[in-house]
């Protein structure tokens, strides 16, 4: 690698990444035996790119992965069936430029043994990213079978090769007119008439491209199976666009709905009206960001790189992941949302019995709203471990009248129902709630996910299962209290001494990842959309105190799952116990209503904001909101 630090006009001509003498086996040539037997090909790539940023940052994200580029080229060449070295070299150049955003590239392709009296013949070409952008006609067949379809304008011929019931298709859907969210939902309903929707992405808001004088789009990707052939599918999606009110105006203009076929199995085809894979997908973050949610490792049939590799080259700070709550669209990139707690229970660990009549409930709701809560979480069943249980009928009797009263007085406030009973959730949503908060993650009542699907509301899936370490700890506490009830020092050791309880095997993060993967897979198989799901690691729920601290310490690993994350540290036992453990002046654990627990909660929320938590569930909205405003100004704005 050569890296020169001359002026910017010289950088493009001097900085280069060199991959020399890449040996690959490929079918190449015009003779009969050359069409059957693979030959040794030697490829050298000189990729010109500004490397000054990487030189100062020392970050691999500011350069190109040589290994990934080499693997993409090898995969492409090994599956190609070109007749000429010139075409093969052009294909390699296109992968470099379009797949890896390389500004300029020189390709040398050599074929040893082709001419006996010469060392070996070869070709050298030089291409730029601008060349491929302005010459979209440059086609690269990736295999012998696919090359037959590459410029196929005979619809019947291209369709006849895919006459089966299990075609897997990836679609890109967008809207920027009317209620964009409802347009996407209606489109998915229409698609279900002739396709089976297997998976959906998150919703992204993206600024308009090409024609800029229009509003931003909501974009999603979906994976479907269908027995429709490519041209039949095209006709079907065009009929949906027309039925939903799309009018032909001008290219890249505003539209109620726009549906593009991105992939159809691994087909490569091009007609006057349809090109698969979609010709411009590689340059569109509004396609790649959603597609990466559902097909990150799908390999482009001609570029031979994955969706994730294409996305890395094009990721845009202007693309926002969205969450629809009620009629409000939350941009998850821009702020940490605050869920204010409103318990109407008699035995809540902190505020039990304070708000279980309509007048006090409305006063507290007003206080939460004026303090800046983005949503209010209402619960009539205490959910801490060991809480007194009431029947679903009693829960409905407590909570539904209060929801109606709040909704009547505060028409636009967003409300969540904190329950693990599906019948309660259903009645609460009907009364005016906009979200379900299920502390059991949908396990206690198997109908809960069905209610969320039917009523199309977001659902919070909380991890609320005893970990092996928690069960071990509880048994040790039981044994200790039976033998020496007054021995507080021993109990403190049990709660916090990692030599007594192995808090790393299995890791709480691994436990959570396994749990969330199963819950997400189950929810999506039941028909929930990806954007309906919010994950809560369940701080304090059947976990040792060190495990709750470990979740906060390693929260970025949970956030890497890419789902919205909620945490609820508010005044919980692990906060008070951790303060007592760390404070050399006292062993006394602060009570739930003490200021020390509030300050500990503030610390938890700020730490979580740093690694990307999306929603915090808290009692003390005004105090913690101020701390989050500072955290967001550092980490999100």
Backbone torsions as a table, in degrees:
resi	resn	phi	psi	omega
1	UNK	NA	128.9	174.7
2	UNK	-106.0	134.8	-179.5
3	UNK	-137.3	111.5	179.3
4	UNK	-110.5	146.1	-176.9
5	UNK	-111.2	46.6	174.2
6	UNK	-78.8	-171.5	-179.0
7	UNK	-67.8	164.5	-171.3
8	UNK	-59.4	-29.2	-179.0
9	UNK	-70.7	-22.1	-179.6
10	UNK	-94.0	-19.9	-173.0
11	UNK	-59.4	-46.3	-177.0
12	UNK	-60.6	-30.4	-178.0
13	UNK	-87.6	-12.4	-173.2
14	UNK	-115.0	-38.0	179.7
15	UNK	-75.2	128.1	179.3
16	UNK	-151.7	151.6	174.3
17	UNK	-109.8	127.9	-174.0
18	UNK	-115.4	126.0	169.5
19	UNK	-117.0	110.5	-168.6
20	UNK	-108.3	136.5	172.1
21	UNK	55.4	56.4	174.0
22	UNK	-80.1	115.7	-176.6
23	UNK	-92.8	124.6	-177.2
24	UNK	-137.7	146.5	174.3
25	UNK	-97.1	130.2	-177.2
26	UNK	-151.2	154.5	169.0
27	UNK	-81.0	119.7	-177.2
28	UNK	-152.6	131.7	177.2
29	UNK	128.1	173.6	-176.0
30	UNK	-107.2	-16.4	-178.2
31	UNK	-74.8	156.5	-174.7
32	UNK	-58.8	-45.8	-178.8
33	UNK	-67.4	-28.8	179.1
34	UNK	-71.4	-19.3	178.5
35	UNK	-84.0	-3.8	-177.3
36	UNK	-118.3	-46.0	-173.8
37	UNK	-94.9	128.0	177.5
38	UNK	-73.1	144.7	-179.3
39	UNK	-119.8	159.0	179.1
40	UNK	-76.5	128.2	177.6
41	UNK	-119.9	138.0	177.7
42	UNK	-115.7	125.6	-174.9
43	UNK	-123.2	135.4	172.6
44	UNK	-123.0	132.1	-178.2
45	UNK	-118.5	129.6	169.8
46	UNK	-118.3	106.2	-176.2
47	UNK	-101.5	121.3	-178.4
48	UNK	-95.0	124.0	-177.7
49	UNK	-158.7	146.4	179.0
50	UNK	-68.7	115.2	-176.6
51	UNK	-108.6	11.7	-176.7
52	UNK	-64.5	-36.4	-179.1
53	UNK	-65.2	-43.4	178.6
54	UNK	-65.4	-35.5	179.7
55	UNK	-62.1	-30.7	-179.9
56	UNK	-94.3	-32.0	-177.3
57	UNK	-87.5	-24.8	-176.2
58	UNK	57.0	34.5	-178.3
59	UNK	-112.8	134.4	180.0
60	UNK	-66.6	-19.4	-179.7
61	UNK	-71.3	-15.7	-178.8
62	UNK	-99.1	10.8	175.1
63	UNK	-134.5	-158.9	-178.8
64	UNK	-114.4	138.4	174.4
65	UNK	-72.3	108.9	-178.3
66	UNK	-62.6	-38.1	-179.7
67	UNK	-64.2	-46.0	-179.2
68	UNK	-64.4	-42.5	177.9
69	UNK	-62.2	-43.8	179.9
70	UNK	-62.6	-43.6	-179.8
71	UNK	-64.0	-38.9	179.0
72	UNK	-64.0	-41.8	180.0
73	UNK	-67.8	-43.6	178.7
74	UNK	-60.2	-45.6	179.7
75	UNK	-59.4	-43.4	179.7
76	UNK	-64.9	-50.2	-175.2
77	UNK	-64.9	-41.3	-178.1
78	UNK	-64.6	-27.5	-179.0
79	UNK	-98.1	-0.9	-177.5
80	UNK	-83.1	160.4	178.0
81	UNK	-138.7	53.3	-177.2
82	UNK	-75.1	156.6	174.4
83	UNK	-92.9	-28.1	-174.6
84	UNK	-126.7	150.9	175.0
85	UNK	-65.5	-31.2	179.8
86	UNK	-61.1	-43.9	179.5
87	UNK	-67.2	-39.8	178.4
88	UNK	-63.2	-43.9	179.3
89	UNK	-62.8	-39.4	177.9
90	UNK	-63.3	-40.7	177.8
91	UNK	-62.3	-42.7	177.9
92	UNK	-63.7	-41.4	178.8
93	UNK	-62.7	-39.1	-179.2
94	UNK	-65.2	-40.3	177.0
95	UNK	-60.9	-44.3	-179.7
96	UNK	-61.4	-47.2	-174.2
97	UNK	-75.6	-51.6	-175.8
98	UNK	-80.5	-34.6	-177.0
99	UNK	-81.3	-29.6	-173.8
100	UNK	-126.8	13.3	175.6
101	UNK	53.9	40.4	177.0
102	UNK	-84.2	129.4	-174.3
103	UNK	-68.3	-43.0	-178.2
104	UNK	-148.7	143.7	-176.5
105	UNK	-143.5	141.8	170.2
106	UNK	-111.2	129.3	-179.0
107	UNK	-119.1	129.1	171.8
108	UNK	-116.6	122.0	177.8
109	UNK	-117.8	125.1	-178.5
110	UNK	-123.0	148.5	-175.7
111	UNK	-127.9	88.8	-178.2
112	UNK	-60.1	142.1	174.3
113	UNK	85.7	-3.2	-178.0
114	UNK	-74.2	-34.4	178.5
115	UNK	-125.3	119.4	-171.0
116	UNK	-68.0	-34.2	-173.5
117	UNK	-89.8	-2.0	176.1
118	UNK	-112.5	160.8	177.1
119	UNK	-57.4	-55.1	166.0
120	UNK	-179.0	149.2	-178.6
121	UNK	-80.9	159.8	177.0
122	UNK	-166.4	171.9	176.0
123	UNK	-130.4	152.8	174.4
124	UNK	-129.7	128.9	176.8
125	UNK	-128.4	159.8	175.7
126	UNK	-132.8	127.2	-178.5
127	UNK	-135.2	160.0	178.5
128	UNK	-122.6	162.1	175.8
129	UNK	-61.0	-40.8	178.8
130	UNK	-61.6	-34.9	179.2
131	UNK	-60.8	-47.4	-177.6
132	UNK	-71.9	-32.4	176.9
133	UNK	-65.0	-35.1	-177.4
134	UNK	-94.5	-2.8	179.7
135	UNK	-130.0	66.1	-177.4
136	UNK	-67.6	-9.4	179.6
137	UNK	-73.6	-13.1	-177.8
138	UNK	-67.4	110.6	-176.2
139	UNK	-101.7	147.0	178.5
140	UNK	-131.7	96.7	175.7
141	UNK	-65.2	136.4	-177.0
142	UNK	-101.3	-11.8	176.5
143	UNK	-156.7	168.8	-176.8
144	UNK	-64.0	-42.3	-178.9
145	UNK	-69.2	-43.9	-177.9
146	UNK	-67.5	-30.8	-177.2
147	UNK	-65.8	-24.6	177.6
148	UNK	-68.6	-25.1	-177.6
149	UNK	-95.0	-5.4	-165.2
150	UNK	-60.0	-41.8	179.8
151	UNK	-121.8	36.4	-173.6
152	UNK	-76.6	117.6	178.2
153	UNK	-103.9	4.4	178.2
154	UNK	-95.1	104.9	-174.4
155	UNK	-60.7	-40.3	-177.0
156	UNK	-64.2	-41.2	-179.4
157	UNK	-65.1	-44.8	-178.0
158	UNK	-67.5	-32.8	-179.2
159	UNK	-74.6	-34.4	-171.7
160	UNK	-63.0	-22.8	-178.1
161	UNK	-81.2	-4.7	-174.1
162	UNK	-130.0	33.1	-176.1
163	UNK	-85.1	75.6	176.4
164	UNK	-143.3	172.7	-173.0
165	UNK	-93.4	-0.8	-171.6
166	UNK	-123.0	39.0	177.2
167	UNK	-72.5	128.8	178.1
168	UNK	-99.7	123.9	-174.0
169	UNK	-127.2	139.8	173.4
170	UNK	-110.8	127.9	-177.6
171	UNK	-117.6	146.9	171.7
172	UNK	-111.2	129.6	-175.2
173	UNK	-127.5	134.6	179.7
174	UNK	-141.8	157.6	178.2
175	UNK	-153.7	138.6	173.1
176	UNK	-138.7	18.7	174.7
177	UNK	-124.7	144.2	178.3
178	UNK	69.9	-152.5	176.1
179	UNK	-80.5	98.6	-172.5
180	UNK	-60.0	-39.2	-179.8
181	UNK	-64.0	-49.5	-179.4
182	UNK	-63.9	-32.5	176.3
183	UNK	-62.6	-41.3	178.1
184	UNK	-64.4	-42.5	179.1
185	UNK	-62.0	-45.7	-179.9
186	UNK	-63.2	-39.2	178.7
187	UNK	-61.0	-44.4	179.1
188	UNK	-63.5	-37.2	176.1
189	UNK	-62.5	-42.7	179.9
190	UNK	-67.1	-40.1	178.5
191	UNK	-60.7	-34.9	-177.0
192	UNK	-64.5	-13.3	178.5
193	UNK	-67.3	-31.2	-178.2
194	UNK	-131.8	1.2	178.5
195	UNK	-134.1	154.0	173.6
196	UNK	-103.6	117.2	-177.7
197	UNK	-78.5	114.4	-176.6
198	UNK	-90.4	-34.6	-175.2
199	UNK	-160.8	148.6	176.3
200	UNK	-127.4	154.9	177.2
201	UNK	-87.2	-178.4	164.8
202	UNK	-72.9	169.5	175.7
203	UNK	-94.1	134.7	178.1
204	UNK	-123.4	137.8	170.7
205	UNK	-98.1	125.2	-177.6
206	UNK	-129.5	142.0	175.3
207	UNK	-66.8	152.1	179.0
208	UNK	-61.2	144.0	174.1
209	UNK	-113.6	161.1	177.7
210	UNK	71.6	-75.3	174.4
211	UNK	-99.3	111.5	-167.8
212	UNK	-90.9	-14.4	-176.3
213	UNK	-84.5	60.6	178.7
214	UNK	-158.7	167.0	-176.7
215	UNK	-75.0	165.1	179.7
216	UNK	-68.9	158.1	-177.9
217	UNK	-101.2	151.3	158.5
218	UNK	-95.1	129.7	-178.4
219	UNK	-128.7	142.0	172.1
220	UNK	-139.1	166.7	167.9
221	UNK	-124.6	150.7	175.9
222	UNK	-140.4	150.6	176.6
223	UNK	-107.6	127.1	-178.3
224	UNK	-131.2	157.5	168.1
225	UNK	-113.4	145.8	-175.5
226	UNK	-157.6	155.3	171.6
227	UNK	-97.8	1.7	177.5
228	UNK	-70.3	140.4	174.2
229	UNK	-80.2	163.4	-172.0
230	UNK	-51.6	-48.6	-177.6
231	UNK	-71.8	-30.9	174.8
232	UNK	-66.9	-41.3	178.3
233	UNK	-64.0	-41.3	177.5
234	UNK	-59.3	-45.5	179.1
235	UNK	-62.4	-38.0	-179.1
236	UNK	-65.8	-47.6	-178.2
237	UNK	-68.6	-32.1	176.1
238	UNK	-66.4	-34.8	178.1
239	UNK	-67.9	-35.1	176.5
240	UNK	-64.8	-45.3	178.4
241	UNK	-57.3	-43.8	-178.7
242	UNK	-67.4	-43.9	-178.5
243	UNK	-64.0	-32.6	-179.6
244	UNK	-83.3	-1.1	172.4
245	UNK	103.0	11.8	177.9
246	UNK	-69.8	132.1	179.1
247	UNK	-114.7	139.8	178.7
248	UNK	-71.2	115.8	178.0
249	UNK	-116.0	-88.2	176.9
250	UNK	-143.5	160.9	-174.9
251	UNK	-59.6	132.6	177.6
252	UNK	66.2	22.6	177.8
253	UNK	-85.8	-178.6	179.1
254	UNK	-66.2	152.9	-177.7
255	UNK	-157.3	148.6	175.6
256	UNK	-65.1	-44.7	179.6
257	UNK	-150.5	144.2	178.1
258	UNK	-138.4	125.0	-177.8
259	UNK	-122.9	122.1	177.9
260	UNK	-118.3	139.0	173.1
261	UNK	-85.1	116.1	-178.3
262	UNK	-90.8	-56.3	177.6
263	UNK	-128.6	145.8	170.7
264	UNK	-130.5	105.4	-168.3
265	UNK	49.6	-129.2	173.9
266	UNK	-116.9	30.1	-176.4
267	UNK	-71.6	145.2	166.8
268	UNK	-119.5	121.0	179.3
269	UNK	-151.4	156.9	177.6
270	UNK	-149.6	123.8	174.0
271	UNK	-126.5	-175.9	178.0
272	UNK	-66.2	-23.8	-174.2
273	UNK	-118.8	-8.6	-175.3
274	UNK	-148.2	131.3	174.3
275	UNK	-129.3	126.3	-179.7
276	UNK	-129.0	129.2	-6.3
277	UNK	-61.5	159.0	-178.3
278	UNK	-57.0	131.5	-168.4
279	UNK	-62.9	-29.5	-174.1
280	UNK	-112.0	12.5	-175.6
281	UNK	-59.9	-35.7	-174.9
282	UNK	-65.9	-18.8	-177.9
283	UNK	-106.3	7.4	-173.1
284	UNK	-115.7	109.0	177.0
285	UNK	-67.4	-26.4	179.1
286	UNK	-71.7	-12.9	170.8
287	UNK	-94.8	-46.9	-171.2
288	UNK	-72.2	-36.9	-179.6
289	UNK	-62.1	-51.6	176.5
290	UNK	-66.0	-40.8	-178.1
291	UNK	-61.4	-34.2	-180.0
292	UNK	-66.2	-23.8	176.9
293	UNK	-65.8	-34.7	-172.0
294	UNK	-113.1	-15.0	-178.7
295	UNK	-146.8	56.7	-176.0
296	UNK	-65.1	-27.8	-175.0
297	UNK	-106.7	7.8	176.8
298	UNK	-67.9	129.9	-176.4
299	UNK	-94.2	123.7	177.2
300	UNK	-57.2	126.4	-172.5
301	UNK	-64.1	-21.0	178.2
302	UNK	-112.9	-33.6	178.2
303	UNK	-81.2	-21.1	176.5
304	UNK	61.2	35.9	171.6
305	UNK	-132.5	158.9	-175.3
306	UNK	-83.1	165.1	175.5
307	UNK	-57.2	-43.4	-178.1
308	UNK	-62.3	-38.1	178.8
309	UNK	-66.7	-39.5	176.8
310	UNK	-66.0	-40.1	-177.2
311	UNK	-65.0	-39.2	-178.9
312	UNK	-58.5	-36.7	-178.2
313	UNK	-74.3	-18.7	-171.9
314	UNK	-122.7	1.8	-173.9
315	UNK	-56.0	137.5	-173.0
316	UNK	-122.5	137.5	176.8
317	UNK	-70.0	-14.0	-178.3
318	UNK	-86.1	-6.8	178.2
319	UNK	-86.2	129.4	-174.2
320	UNK	-120.5	131.4	173.1
321	UNK	-80.7	131.0	-172.0
322	UNK	-115.2	151.4	172.8
323	UNK	-130.5	121.6	177.4
324	UNK	-89.3	121.1	175.5
325	UNK	-123.9	115.3	-173.1
326	UNK	62.1	-122.5	175.5
327	UNK	-108.0	14.2	-176.4
328	UNK	-107.6	136.3	178.4
329	UNK	-102.6	116.9	177.9
330	UNK	-92.4	128.9	172.6
331	UNK	-91.7	107.8	-172.0
332	UNK	-71.9	-17.3	-179.6
333	UNK	-76.7	-23.6	-162.3
334	UNK	-99.3	-23.3	-177.8
335	UNK	-157.5	163.3	171.9
336	UNK	-95.0	123.4	-175.8
337	UNK	-87.5	146.1	-174.6
338	UNK	-110.4	123.7	175.1
339	UNK	-103.8	112.2	178.0
340	UNK	-83.1	138.6	-176.5
341	UNK	-90.7	130.5	174.6
342	UNK	-130.5	93.1	179.8
343	UNK	-88.6	127.5	175.7
344	UNK	-108.2	27.7	179.9
345	UNK	-92.8	166.0	178.0
346	UNK	-95.2	-13.7	-171.7
347	UNK	-129.5	24.9	175.9
348	UNK	-61.1	144.5	-173.6
349	UNK	-62.4	-22.9	-176.1
350	UNK	-115.3	-49.9	-172.3
351	UNK	-123.8	30.1	-178.5
352	UNK	-59.5	132.5	176.2
353	UNK	82.0	-2.0	-175.6
354	UNK	-82.0	-27.1	-171.3
355	UNK	-132.2	36.0	-175.5
356	UNK	-98.9	21.5	166.5
357	UNK	-128.9	160.4	-169.4
358	UNK	-61.6	-41.9	-176.0
359	UNK	-63.0	-50.9	-178.7
360	UNK	-68.3	-32.2	177.5
361	UNK	-63.2	-46.0	179.6
362	UNK	-66.0	-37.8	178.0
363	UNK	-62.7	-43.2	-179.9
364	UNK	-69.8	-37.6	176.6
365	UNK	-60.6	-43.7	178.6
366	UNK	-61.5	-41.1	179.5
367	UNK	-64.2	-43.0	-179.9
368	UNK	-64.1	-42.5	-179.7
369	UNK	-63.8	-47.6	-177.8
370	UNK	-68.4	-23.1	179.1
371	UNK	-82.6	-10.2	175.3
372	UNK	109.7	15.0	176.1
373	UNK	-66.0	135.8	177.9
374	UNK	-83.3	-24.5	179.6
375	UNK	-155.9	149.8	179.2
376	UNK	-112.7	129.0	-179.4
377	UNK	-100.9	114.6	-174.6
378	UNK	-105.9	128.4	179.7
379	UNK	-138.9	140.1	177.7
380	UNK	-113.0	-2.2	178.2
381	UNK	-120.3	118.3	176.6
382	UNK	-61.9	139.1	-173.3
383	UNK	-116.7	3.7	177.3
384	UNK	-71.7	151.5	-177.9
385	UNK	-55.4	128.0	178.6
386	UNK	88.8	6.9	-178.0
387	UNK	-68.4	152.8	176.4
388	UNK	-63.1	132.9	-177.2
389	UNK	-96.1	137.5	172.4
390	UNK	-116.1	165.0	-178.3
391	UNK	-78.3	157.9	175.4
392	UNK	-57.2	-35.6	179.8
393	UNK	-64.7	-41.5	177.2
394	UNK	-65.6	-38.6	179.9
395	UNK	-62.4	-44.5	178.3
396	UNK	-62.7	-42.4	-178.8
397	UNK	-62.3	-36.9	178.1
398	UNK	-71.3	-50.0	-161.8
399	UNK	-90.8	-36.2	-172.7
400	UNK	-63.7	-45.9	177.8
401	UNK	-59.9	-36.0	179.3
402	UNK	-69.0	-38.6	176.8
403	UNK	-61.3	-45.6	180.0
404	UNK	-62.5	-39.3	-180.0
405	UNK	-66.4	-42.6	178.0
406	UNK	-64.4	-44.6	-178.1
407	UNK	-64.1	-34.8	179.5
408	UNK	-67.3	-40.4	-176.4
409	UNK	-84.6	-32.0	-178.3
410	UNK	-125.3	83.6	-170.0
411	UNK	-62.1	-31.9	-171.8
412	UNK	-101.5	-1.8	-178.3
413	UNK	-69.7	144.5	176.3
414	UNK	-89.9	136.5	-176.2
415	UNK	-126.9	145.3	175.6
416	UNK	-124.0	146.3	177.1
417	UNK	-106.1	122.3	-179.4
418	UNK	-93.6	98.4	-176.7
419	UNK	-158.0	156.7	172.4
420	UNK	-117.3	15.2	176.3
421	UNK	-108.9	124.6	-175.7
422	UNK	-65.0	-34.1	179.9
423	UNK	-65.7	-37.0	177.3
424	UNK	-67.6	-43.8	179.8
425	UNK	-59.8	-44.0	-178.8
426	UNK	-60.8	-48.1	-178.3
427	UNK	-67.8	-35.0	179.6
428	UNK	-67.8	-40.7	178.1
429	UNK	-64.7	-42.6	177.7
430	UNK	-61.7	-33.7	-178.5
431	UNK	-78.2	-15.1	176.8
432	UNK	137.8	0.9	177.6
433	UNK	-75.6	156.8	-175.0
434	UNK	-118.4	-4.4	-174.6
435	UNK	-154.1	152.9	175.6
436	UNK	-111.3	132.1	175.2
437	UNK	-116.9	100.0	-175.5
438	UNK	-106.2	108.6	-176.4
439	UNK	-69.7	-12.2	177.6
440	UNK	-97.1	2.8	178.5
441	UNK	67.5	22.9	-179.7
442	UNK	84.9	9.1	-177.9
443	UNK	-85.2	-40.8	-173.4
444	UNK	-66.2	-40.3	179.6
445	UNK	-122.6	108.8	-173.6
446	UNK	-67.9	-13.6	179.2
447	UNK	-84.5	-5.8	-174.6
448	UNK	-62.6	-44.1	179.8
449	UNK	-64.2	-35.3	178.4
450	UNK	-65.1	-37.6	177.9
451	UNK	-65.4	-43.3	178.6
452	UNK	-62.2	-39.1	178.2
453	UNK	-66.1	-48.5	-176.4
454	UNK	-63.2	-43.5	-175.2
455	UNK	-92.0	-1.7	173.5
456	UNK	54.4	52.2	177.8
457	UNK	-120.4	153.7	174.1
458	UNK	-65.2	152.2	177.9
459	UNK	-134.6	133.5	177.4
460	UNK	-91.9	124.1	-179.3
461	UNK	-104.6	108.2	-174.5
462	UNK	-96.6	136.8	172.1
463	UNK	-81.0	115.1	-173.1
464	UNK	-138.8	46.8	-179.7
465	UNK	-120.7	135.2	-178.7
466	UNK	-58.8	128.5	175.4
467	UNK	-81.5	157.3	177.6
468	UNK	-55.4	-37.8	-179.0
469	UNK	-67.0	-38.7	179.3
470	UNK	-63.8	-44.3	179.8
471	UNK	-63.5	-40.2	177.1
472	UNK	-62.7	-43.4	179.9
473	UNK	-62.3	-45.4	-177.4
474	UNK	-63.3	-36.8	178.3
475	UNK	-66.7	-40.0	178.4
476	UNK	-66.1	-39.1	176.9
477	UNK	-62.8	-44.2	179.7
478	UNK	-61.2	-46.6	-179.6
479	UNK	-62.6	-40.7	-177.2
480	UNK	-68.6	-44.4	-178.0
481	UNK	-67.7	-29.8	177.6
482	UNK	-72.0	-34.5	-176.5
483	UNK	-87.1	-40.4	-176.5
484	UNK	-146.5	77.9	-173.6
485	UNK	-56.8	-27.7	-174.9
486	UNK	-91.9	-0.1	-174.1
487	UNK	-82.7	78.0	-177.2
488	UNK	-66.0	-33.9	-179.0
489	UNK	-62.0	-39.9	179.0
490	UNK	-66.2	-40.8	178.3
491	UNK	-63.0	-39.5	178.5
492	UNK	-61.4	-40.6	177.5
493	UNK	-62.7	-40.0	-179.6
494	UNK	-63.6	-40.3	-177.4
495	UNK	-70.2	-31.5	-169.0
496	UNK	-125.3	-12.6	-175.6
497	UNK	-83.1	111.1	-177.5
498	UNK	-69.0	-14.9	177.3
499	UNK	-77.9	-21.7	177.1
500	UNK	-83.5	-40.3	-178.5
501	UNK	-125.0	124.5	-178.6
502	UNK	-79.3	102.2	-177.4
503	UNK	-89.3	8.6	-178.8
504	UNK	-116.8	-2.4	-175.2
505	UNK	-137.4	99.5	-1.8
506	UNK	-80.5	154.3	179.5
507	UNK	-63.3	140.7	177.8
508	UNK	-60.5	-31.9	178.6
509	UNK	-67.0	-40.6	176.9
510	UNK	-64.5	-40.4	177.8
511	UNK	-59.7	-46.1	-179.6
512	UNK	-64.8	-42.5	-178.9
513	UNK	-61.6	-42.6	178.5
514	UNK	-64.4	-44.6	179.9
515	UNK	-61.3	-49.6	-176.8
516	UNK	-66.2	-37.5	178.8
517	UNK	-60.8	-44.3	179.3
518	UNK	-65.0	-42.8	-178.4
519	UNK	-65.6	-42.8	179.7
520	UNK	-64.9	-46.2	179.8
521	UNK	-60.1	-44.1	180.0
522	UNK	-63.2	-45.9	-178.3
523	UNK	-62.0	-43.2	-176.7
524	UNK	-73.0	-32.6	174.9
525	UNK	-66.5	-27.9	177.5
526	UNK	-79.7	-7.9	175.6
527	UNK	105.8	6.8	175.0
528	UNK	-74.1	148.5	175.6
529	UNK	-81.2	150.2	-178.6
530	UNK	-56.0	-37.5	-175.1
531	UNK	-74.0	-3.8	176.4
532	UNK	-85.0	-12.2	-167.8
533	UNK	-99.8	129.5	176.0
534	UNK	-124.8	135.8	-175.5
535	UNK	-107.2	137.4	179.0
536	UNK	-127.8	115.6	-178.0
537	UNK	-69.2	-7.9	172.6
538	UNK	72.8	56.2	177.2
539	UNK	-56.3	127.8	177.4
540	UNK	82.6	-8.6	-180.0
541	UNK	-90.3	104.0	176.3
542	UNK	54.0	41.2	177.1
543	UNK	-131.5	150.3	172.7
544	UNK	-68.6	159.8	178.7
545	UNK	-59.9	-44.8	177.0
546	UNK	-60.8	-30.1	178.2
547	UNK	-66.9	-39.5	177.2
548	UNK	-64.7	-39.7	176.3
549	UNK	-65.0	-39.3	179.4
550	UNK	-63.3	-36.7	176.6
551	UNK	-61.3	-44.6	178.7
552	UNK	-66.2	-37.8	-179.1
553	UNK	-67.7	-37.6	-173.6
554	UNK	-112.9	28.0	-177.1
555	UNK	-59.8	-28.2	-179.9
556	UNK	-59.2	-30.7	178.8
557	UNK	-69.5	-31.5	175.2
558	UNK	-75.2	-41.4	178.4
559	UNK	-61.8	-26.3	-179.4
560	UNK	-67.6	-11.9	173.7
561	UNK	-67.6	-15.8	174.5
562	UNK	76.0	6.0	173.0
563	UNK	-91.0	152.9	173.5
564	UNK	-57.4	137.8	-177.1
565	UNK	-117.1	132.7	172.8
566	UNK	-114.7	140.7	169.9
567	UNK	-128.1	152.2	178.6
568	UNK	-132.1	78.9	-179.5
569	UNK	-86.5	0.0	-162.4
570	UNK	-55.5	108.2	172.2
571	UNK	57.1	23.3	-174.3
572	UNK	-75.5	165.5	-175.4
573	UNK	-58.4	-38.5	-178.1
574	UNK	-65.3	-27.9	177.6
575	UNK	-67.1	-50.7	179.5
576	UNK	-63.2	-42.3	-178.2
577	UNK	-67.0	-36.1	179.0
578	UNK	-67.9	-39.4	176.1
579	UNK	-59.7	-45.4	-179.4
580	UNK	-63.6	-39.3	-179.5
581	UNK	-65.3	-40.9	-174.6
582	UNK	-83.1	-16.4	-175.0
583	UNK	-88.9	113.4	-179.2
584	UNK	-73.8	-9.4	-175.6
585	UNK	-86.7	-20.9	-176.7
586	UNK	-156.5	149.1	173.2
587	UNK	-97.6	-2.1	-174.7
588	UNK	-71.3	128.1	178.2
589	UNK	-82.3	123.1	179.8
590	UNK	-58.8	141.8	178.8
591	UNK	-73.3	163.9	-174.0
592	UNK	-59.1	-33.1	-176.3
593	UNK	-92.8	10.8	-178.0
594	UNK	-83.1	154.6	176.8
595	UNK	-63.2	-29.9	-178.2
596	UNK	-63.5	-37.7	176.6
597	UNK	-67.6	-35.2	176.7
598	UNK	-62.8	-47.3	-178.6
599	UNK	-64.5	-37.1	176.4
600	UNK	-64.0	-37.6	177.2
601	UNK	-65.1	-41.2	176.9
602	UNK	-56.5	-45.3	-179.7
603	UNK	-61.3	-44.1	179.3
604	UNK	-59.4	-44.3	-177.3
605	UNK	-66.3	-40.7	-179.7
606	UNK	-67.6	-39.1	177.0
607	UNK	-62.4	-43.7	-179.8
608	UNK	-65.7	-37.4	177.6
609	UNK	-60.9	-32.5	-179.2
610	UNK	-66.5	-36.1	179.5
611	UNK	-94.8	1.8	168.7
612	UNK	107.5	21.8	175.3
613	UNK	-59.1	148.7	-176.7
614	UNK	-102.5	-34.1	-177.2
615	UNK	-136.3	136.3	173.0
616	UNK	-119.0	133.8	-179.0
617	UNK	-103.4	116.6	-170.2
618	UNK	-143.1	159.1	174.0
619	UNK	-89.0	-40.0	-170.7
620	UNK	-96.3	79.6	-172.2
621	UNK	-65.9	-51.3	-174.2
622	UNK	-61.7	-42.3	-177.8
623	UNK	-67.0	-45.2	-175.1
624	UNK	-78.2	-29.1	177.7
625	UNK	-59.8	-41.1	179.4
626	UNK	-61.3	-41.7	179.8
627	UNK	-66.9	-34.8	179.3
628	UNK	-71.3	-33.9	176.2
629	UNK	-59.3	-40.5	177.6
630	UNK	-68.6	-46.1	-179.1
631	UNK	-60.0	-44.3	-179.2
632	UNK	-65.9	-34.2	178.8
633	UNK	-64.3	-25.8	179.3
634	UNK	-88.1	-45.8	-168.2
635	UNK	-101.5	-22.1	-175.4
636	UNK	-118.7	-28.8	-178.5
637	UNK	-87.8	NA	NA
